[in-house]
């Protein structure tokens, strides 16, 4: 149960890499490149939202005795960590691609 944030983080990173594979190097001003950049930024924001909402879920499960308080504490810690790391990486790549689209 406490590995849910890590699993979601790996999934989002793989989706980000898959999204980056659509980037077209030879045509920097194409609409596909703009869509890729915006998709990465949206993916990072939505992932951060989901990860920052997970501590509420862990608290709720602990209050109903579905999980122990130790598991809830580990899950909340991991959710906060992955929310920061993955959102910054995926969002940073998206912003970088967006700025290169604007500059070209």
Backbone as CSV, one residue per row, in Angstrom:
resi,resn,N_x,N_y,N_z,CA_x,CA_y,CA_z,C_x,C_y,C_z
1,UNK,0.818,-1.195,0.000,0.000,0.000,0.000,0.862,1.259,0.000
2,UNK,1.973,1.208,0.732,2.812,2.400,0.794,3.623,2.608,-0.483
3,UNK,3.593,1.641,-1.391,4.323,1.766,-2.657,3.478,2.359,-3.779
4,UNK,2.265,2.752,-3.489,1.399,3.364,-4.499,2.030,4.624,-5.086
5,UNK,2.569,5.554,-4.285,3.168,6.750,-4.891,4.334,6.434,-5.820
6,UNK,5.157,5.468,-5.464,6.299,5.120,-6.312,5.832,4.501,-7.625
7,UNK,4.832,3.673,-7.582,4.289,3.075,-8.799,3.689,4.111,-9.724
8,UNK,2.980,5.062,-9.149,2.410,6.135,-9.960,3.510,7.001,-10.555
9,UNK,4.571,7.232,-9.798,5.679,8.048,-10.295,6.360,7.381,-11.488
10,UNK,6.590,6.082,-11.399,7.200,5.359,-12.513,6.297,5.406,-13.737
11,UNK,5.005,5.263,-13.527,4.058,5.328,-14.646,4.072,6.692,-15.321
12,UNK,4.116,7.752,-14.539,4.121,9.102,-15.109,5.434,9.374,-15.835
13,UNK,6.542,8.894,-15.287,7.820,9.075,-15.982,7.827,8.342,-17.322
14,UNK,7.298,7.130,-17.346,7.215,6.392,-18.612,6.288,7.091,-19.601
15,UNK,5.176,7.619,-19.121,4.274,8.365,-19.997,4.934,9.634,-20.511
16,UNK,5.736,10.280,-19.682,6.473,11.462,-20.122,7.491,11.135,-21.197
17,UNK,8.196,10.017,-21.041,9.154,9.600,-22.065,8.430,9.254,-23.360
18,UNK,7.303,8.577,-23.245,6.514,8.248,-24.430,6.031,9.520,-25.136
19,UNK,5.601,10.493,-24.363,5.146,11.763,-24.928,6.296,12.484,-25.631
20,UNK,7.482,12.442,-25.037,8.649,13.097,-25.652,9.052,12.446,-26.967
21,UNK,8.678,11.192,-27.158,9.051,10.515,-28.399,8.332,11.107,-29.618
22,UNK,7.291,11.870,-29.398,6.575,12.506,-30.504,7.214,13.827,-30.939
23,UNK,8.215,14.290,-30.185,8.873,15.558,-30.507,9.573,15.445,-31.851
24,UNK,9.399,16.448,-32.713,9.991,16.448,-34.052,11.160,17.432,-34.079
25,UNK,12.369,16.919,-34.219,13.553,17.775,-34.180,13.692,18.662,-35.404
26,UNK,13.315,18.182,-36.559,13.554,18.927,-37.793,12.556,20.049,-38.042
27,UNK,11.447,20.030,-37.357,10.466,21.105,-37.538,10.117,21.697,-36.172
28,UNK,10.921,22.671,-35.723,10.753,23.182,-34.360,9.454,23.954,-34.119
29,UNK,8.833,24.504,-35.166,7.608,25.282,-34.974,6.340,24.500,-35.280
30,UNK,6.389,23.180,-35.286,5.189,22.411,-35.619,4.221,22.396,-34.436
31,UNK,2.968,22.174,-34.758,1.928,22.142,-33.728,2.044,20.893,-32.863
32,UNK,2.630,19.847,-33.403,2.835,18.629,-32.610,3.815,18.913,-31.473
33,UNK,4.848,19.689,-31.757,5.812,20.037,-30.721,5.165,20.887,-29.622
34,UNK,4.290,21.783,-30.024,3.569,22.579,-29.024,2.672,21.683,-28.173
35,UNK,2.003,20.737,-28.810,1.129,19.816,-28.073,1.929,18.945,-27.104
36,UNK,3.108,18.508,-27.514,3.966,17.698,-26.632,4.382,18.511,-25.409
37,UNK,4.808,19.747,-25.636,5.250,20.596,-24.532,4.116,20.872,-23.546
38,UNK,2.962,21.216,-24.068,1.819,21.503,-23.190,1.355,20.230,-22.479
39,UNK,1.400,19.106,-23.163,1.011,17.829,-22.539,1.907,17.482,-21.357
40,UNK,3.197,17.734,-21.493,4.110,17.441,-20.384,3.848,18.343,-19.181
41,UNK,3.560,19.607,-19.441,3.262,20.521,-18.332,1.956,20.111,-17.641
42,UNK,0.944,19.756,-18.419,-0.334,19.316,-17.846,-0.151,18.008,-17.072
43,UNK,0.644,17.098,-17.623,0.919,15.835,-16.942,1.598,16.073,-15.599
44,UNK,2.555,16.979,-15.559,3.252,17.283,-14.306,2.307,17.898,-13.282
45,UNK,1.458,18.804,-13.715,0.517,19.449,-12.782,-0.513,18.467,-12.255
46,UNK,-1.035,17.628,-13.126,-2.036,16.664,-12.668,-1.418,15.615,-11.756
47,UNK,-0.178,15.217,-12.029,0.492,14.261,-11.150,0.730,14.867,-9.770
48,UNK,1.147,16.117,-9.732,1.349,16.784,-8.441,0.042,16.867,-7.661
49,UNK,-1.047,17.147,-8.349,-2.352,17.221,-7.686,-2.736,15.875,-7.078
50,UNK,-2.551,14.807,-7.836,-2.913,13.473,-7.347,-2.023,13.073,-6.171
51,UNK,-0.734,13.328,-6.287,0.187,12.934,-5.225,-0.048,13.741,-3.949
52,UNK,-0.385,14.998,-4.082,-0.622,15.818,-2.895,-1.980,15.529,-2.267
53,UNK,-2.838,14.807,-2.980,-4.114,14.389,-2.421,-4.027,13.024,-1.736
54,UNK,-2.958,12.280,-1.997,-2.810,10.949,-1.406,-2.703,10.943,0.121
55,UNK,-2.049,11.930,0.772,-2.024,11.894,2.239,-3.410,11.877,2.880
56,UNK,-4.366,12.542,2.259,-5.737,12.506,2.763,-6.299,11.090,2.689
57,UNK,-6.017,10.404,1.589,-6.464,9.019,1.438,-5.816,8.122,2.486
58,UNK,-4.518,8.282,2.707,-3.841,7.464,3.709,-4.378,7.735,5.114
59,UNK,-4.662,8.996,5.435,-5.258,9.314,6.739,-6.630,8.683,6.890
60,UNK,-7.393,8.738,5.826,-8.744,8.165,5.854,-8.700,6.647,6.059
61,UNK,-7.799,5.974,5.328,-7.667,4.529,5.483,-7.178,4.160,6.869
62,UNK,-6.289,4.968,7.432,-5.803,4.694,8.782,-6.900,4.910,9.818
63,UNK,-7.776,5.891,9.593,-8.850,6.140,10.556,-9.897,5.025,10.553
64,UNK,-10.041,4.334,9.413,-10.962,3.199,9.335,-10.272,1.867,9.601
65,UNK,-9.027,1.922,10.081,-8.228,0.733,10.412,-8.029,-0.201,9.219
66,UNK,-7.978,0.353,8.017,-7.685,-0.442,6.833,-6.183,-0.640,6.672
67,UNK,-5.408,0.348,7.116,-3.951,0.247,7.124,-3.446,0.747,8.466
68,UNK,-2.227,0.373,8.805,-1.663,0.819,10.082,-1.171,2.256,9.950
69,UNK,-0.938,2.882,11.087,-0.463,4.264,11.063,0.958,4.354,10.526
70,UNK,1.749,3.296,10.702,3.106,3.291,10.137,3.069,3.287,8.615
71,UNK,2.205,2.463,8.047,2.066,2.410,6.591,1.557,3.749,6.074
72,UNK,0.634,4.369,6.776,0.110,5.675,6.370,1.208,6.735,6.404
73,UNK,2.055,6.699,7.416,3.143,7.679,7.514,4.150,7.495,6.381
74,UNK,4.493,6.245,6.069,5.432,5.980,4.976,4.820,6.407,3.640
75,UNK,3.552,6.097,3.446,2.873,6.482,2.206,2.810,7.980,2.028
76,UNK,2.528,8.716,3.107,2.476,10.173,3.016,3.849,10.760,2.710
77,UNK,4.885,10.182,3.309,6.243,10.654,3.052,6.638,10.422,1.594
78,UNK,6.346,9.233,1.091,6.672,8.927,-0.297,5.857,9.772,-1.276
79,UNK,4.604,10.020,-0.958,3.762,10.836,-1.844,4.324,12.244,-1.977
80,UNK,4.751,12.825,-0.877,5.335,14.156,-0.930,6.638,14.191,-1.710
81,UNK,7.459,13.173,-1.510,8.740,13.101,-2.224,8.529,12.972,-3.724
82,UNK,7.708,12.007,-4.130,7.498,11.779,-5.561,6.762,12.930,-6.218
83,UNK,5.884,13.593,-5.477,5.183,14.750,-6.050,6.176,15.835,-6.442
84,UNK,7.167,16.046,-5.602,8.157,17.065,-5.908,9.091,16.667,-7.021
85,UNK,9.651,15.470,-6.931,10.677,15.057,-7.887,10.105,14.894,-9.292
86,UNK,9.086,14.083,-9.435,8.564,13.781,-10.767,7.912,15.009,-11.398
87,UNK,7.190,15.778,-10.624,6.549,16.973,-11.175,7.582,17.973,-11.667
88,UNK,8.672,18.119,-10.926,9.701,19.051,-11.360,10.427,18.554,-12.610
89,UNK,10.686,17.269,-12.697,11.390,16.737,-13.866,10.511,16.819,-15.111
90,UNK,9.309,16.277,-15.032,8.427,16.264,-16.199,8.004,17.683,-16.575
91,UNK,7.663,18.486,-15.596,7.287,19.869,-15.877,8.446,20.685,-16.412
92,UNK,9.644,20.433,-15.905,10.822,21.143,-16.398,11.111,20.829,-17.848
93,UNK,10.985,19.565,-18.224,11.178,19.194,-19.629,10.106,19.854,-20.491
94,UNK,8.869,19.861,-20.018,7.789,20.490,-20.763,8.000,21.982,-20.950
95,UNK,8.432,22.662,-19.908,8.680,24.105,-20.007,9.871,24.375,-20.924
96,UNK,10.891,23.525,-20.843,12.050,23.684,-21.732,11.641,23.520,-23.191
97,UNK,10.841,22.513,-23.481,10.378,22.301,-24.861,9.467,23.436,-25.312
98,UNK,8.650,23.933,-24.400,7.775,25.057,-24.736,8.572,26.316,-25.042
99,UNK,9.602,26.581,-24.255,10.413,27.768,-24.514,11.213,27.633,-25.814
100,UNK,11.643,26.405,-26.140,12.346,26.232,-27.409,11.376,26.378,-28.589
101,UNK,10.114,26.012,-28.392,9.117,26.199,-29.443,8.868,27.700,-29.664
102,UNK,8.813,28.445,-28.559,8.578,29.894,-28.665,9.781,30.606,-29.280
103,UNK,10.995,30.174,-28.917,12.202,30.835,-29.413,12.467,30.570,-30.892
104,UNK,11.966,29.461,-31.411,12.309,29.141,-32.799,11.429,29.892,-33.798
